Amino acid sequence: MSETVSGEMIVAAAEIAPPCEKIVERKTIVYETRTDPTVIKLAGEKIKDQLFTRFGFLKPKPGEIQFVSIDKYYEPYMLITGSYMIDYYRKCVHVVEIDKEVLQVILLDHKLEPEQPMGSSAQDYSIVRLEGEERLMNELKASLILDRFGQDITLEGLPSAPSERNPKKILSEFGVEEIAHNSDLDIIRAKIVKRPGDVNRVVSELFEVSERAVIYTPRFKVLYRNTKTGEEKVMEFDGVTAQKIQQSKHAGPQSTDPLPPPPPPPSPPT
């Protein structure tokens, strides 16, 4: 059931439908690789001993660290901009103090009977309750840059580069599993679509996404092995900037250096 107030269609609270949605199609962008794998390998050779450093100063000999492999992959980032607006009415009651002698109040052709307020000062005045509705409008906006785990990152954390002309072909060649189609929508919807709890009737409600893209940026994963211990570790580089990537807490389990055995007890004096 709906009714018209001031010429606008308003939906009753018991029948409030989900908000209207206006969502653009998602773009797929793949950055060009701007760094040659040989350059990445040379950069890794310069700092490979850092992978197996213990306690910040115990480094293996350079000859003990062996290059194993270098692999290229693509790391996805989601960009999305959206807004949520709701124009609605809520119920309200306004209490007005009147002279104690007043027997009846007429407002807008409605007869209101005075009441005696609760409390010790009730002898001084009476009250009338004005029941009605208040119209409000709420609007929320958000522009997000998310990693593949749905975590916010800064704009500085996303490199810039020209894009490949055939992104779908590149992703297929490298066997890249694309980000779920609605994962970015679910995140921004949960962040900004917040219908007030006191809604009685809705004039209009809209969830709109005006910008939406997934950017796949190239990465190189370089694997090294400590020939003395057999331990293997990975170093990652950005395929656009050639900068070494700092591993975050979301980058998966990291290998840790085992603690060295305790030193032997001192020999007894002779």
Beta strands, then each sheet from edge to edge (+ up, - down):
strand 1: 2-5
strand 2: 8-12
strand 3: 20-23
strand 4: 27-30
strand 5: 65-99
strand 6: 105-107
strand 7: 110-112
strand 8: 125-146
strand 9: 201-226
strand 10: 232-238
sheet 1: 1+ 2- 9+ 3+
sheet 2: 1+ 2- 9+ 4+
sheet 3: 1+ 2- 9+ 5- 8+
sheet 4: 1+ 2- 9+ 10-
sheet 5: 6+ 7-
end
